Amino acid sequence: MADSLGRIECEEIVKLIPHRYPFLLIDYCHSYVEGQSIVGVKCVSHNEPFFQGHFPNRPLMPGVLIIEAMAQASAVLMSKTLNVDLAKAGIMFMSVENAKFRRPVRPGDVVVMNIEVTLARRNIYKFKGNAMVGDELVCDADWAAMKVDV
């Protein structure tokens, strides 16, 4: 449930999307506007399982996981907007375009993902978004997702 500050905590996130440890890549969301936008937050720890191999002496969050984190935040927005019942349907990633990686993400970084809906037609949504660490742009991309019956 969102608290008085508009945070969507992990307890609600796991009711909205099927991702679990070690692949749940958002810690909380806030600033949700139904059908329009959301902000996702990932607090990157030294304990992330991907750092064991990427890279042992110079840990960097893989770019594809930054994109995945943004996609998960957008799935929270879609699931909440469309009132998805995870027992009957899910949100599936369809495409990614124009992805650019501009700064590495390292342990200790807090990645803030600003997501906006650019198109919503029935069960298909298109998004644009960026990931920031402080005032530095980490990544930006456009992507699409679809609600599907399971």
C-alpha positions in Angstrom: 0.0 0.0 0.0 1.2 3.5 -0.7 2.0 5.5 2.4 1.1 9.1 3.1 4.2 10.2 1.0 3.0 8.2 -2.0 5.6 5.5 -1.6 4.7 2.1 -3.0 6.7 -0.3 -0.7 8.0 -3.7 -1.6 5.0 -5.4 0.0 2.8 -3.9 -2.6 5.3 -4.2 -5.4 5.4 -8.0 -5.1 1.5 -8.0 -5.4 1.8 -6.1 -8.6 4.7 -7.8 -10.5 5.9 -11.4 -10.2 9.7 -10.6 -9.8 11.4 -11.9 -6.7 14.9 -12.1 -5.3 17.4 -12.1 -6.9 15.6 -10.5 -9.9 13.4 -7.9 -8.2 15.4 -4.8 -9.1 13.3 -2.0 -7.5 13.2 -1.3 -3.8 10.2 1.1 -3.9 8.3 3.5 -6.1 6.8 6.9 -5.6 5.0 9.7 -7.5 2.7 7.3 -9.1 0.1 9.0 -11.4 -2.4 6.5 -12.8 -1.7 5.8 -16.5 0.9 8.5 -16.7 4.1 8.2 -14.7 6.0 6.7 -11.8 9.4 7.0 -10.1 11.2 3.8 -9.2 14.2 3.6 -6.8 17.0 1.0 -6.6 19.5 1.2 -3.8 22.5 -0.6 -5.2 24.4 -2.7 -2.5 27.7 -4.5 -2.6 25.6 -7.6 -1.9 24.0 -7.7 -5.3 24.4 -11.2 -6.7 25.5 -9.9 -10.2 28.6 -8.2 -8.7 30.2 -11.7 -8.2 30.8 -11.9 -11.9 30.4 -8.3 -13.2 33.2 -7.6 -12.2 34.9 -9.1 -9.2 37.5 -6.4 -8.8 35.5 -3.5 -10.3 31.8 -4.0 -9.6 29.5 -2.4 -12.2 25.7 -3.0 -12.5 25.1 -4.5 -15.9 23.4 -2.0 -18.3 20.7 -4.6 -19.2 19.8 -4.8 -15.5 19.4 -1.0 -15.4 16.9 -1.3 -18.3 15.2 -4.2 -16.5 14.8 -2.1 -13.4 13.2 0.7 -15.4 10.9 -1.9 -17.1 9.9 -3.3 -13.6 9.0 0.2 -12.5 6.9 0.7 -15.6 5.3 -2.8 -14.9 4.3 -1.5 -11.5 2.6 1.5 -13.1 0.8 -0.7 -15.7 -0.3 -3.3 -13.2 -1.6 -0.7 -10.8 -3.4 1.3 -13.5 -4.9 -1.8 -15.2 -5.7 -3.5 -11.8 -3.9 -6.7 -12.9 -4.6 -9.9 -11.0 -1.2 -11.8 -11.1 -3.0 -15.1 -10.9 -4.6 -14.4 -14.3 -2.4 -11.9 -16.2 1.0 -10.3 -16.2 3.0 -7.5 -17.8 5.5 -8.6 -20.5 8.4 -6.5 -21.9 8.0 -6.2 -25.7 10.8 -3.9 -27.0 13.5 -1.4 -26.1 14.8 1.3 -28.4 17.2 4.2 -28.2 19.0 2.9 -25.0 22.0 4.9 -24.1 24.3 4.2 -21.1 26.1 7.3 -19.9 27.6 6.5 -16.5 28.4 3.3 -14.7 26.3 2.3 -11.6 28.4 1.1 -8.7 27.8 -0.2 -5.2 26.4 2.5 -3.0 24.6 4.3 -5.8 20.9 5.1 -5.5 19.3 4.9 -8.9 16.2 6.9 -9.4 14.2 6.0 -12.5 11.8 8.5 -13.9 9.2 6.8 -16.1 6.5 8.4 -18.4 3.8 6.8 -20.5 4.0 8.0 -24.1 1.2 5.8 -25.5 -1.5 3.6 -23.9 -3.8 1.6 -26.1 -5.8 -1.1 -24.3 -3.2 -3.6 -23.1 -0.1 -2.1 -24.8 1.9 0.8 -23.2 4.9 2.6 -24.5 7.3 4.4 -22.2 10.2 6.7 -22.1 12.4 7.0 -19.1 15.8 7.7 -17.5 17.8 6.5 -14.6 19.7 9.0 -12.5 22.3 8.8 -9.8 22.1 12.2 -8.0 22.1 14.7 -10.8 24.0 12.5 -13.2 22.2 10.7 -16.1 23.0 7.0 -16.1 20.7 5.7 -18.8 17.8 6.7 -21.0 15.6 4.6 -23.2 12.2 4.0 -24.8 10.4 0.7 -24.4 7.0 -1.1 -24.7 5.1 -3.6 -22.6 1.9 -5.5 -22.9 -0.6 -7.0 -20.4 -1.1 -10.7 -21.3 -3.2 -13.5 -19.9 -1.3 -16.3 -18.2 
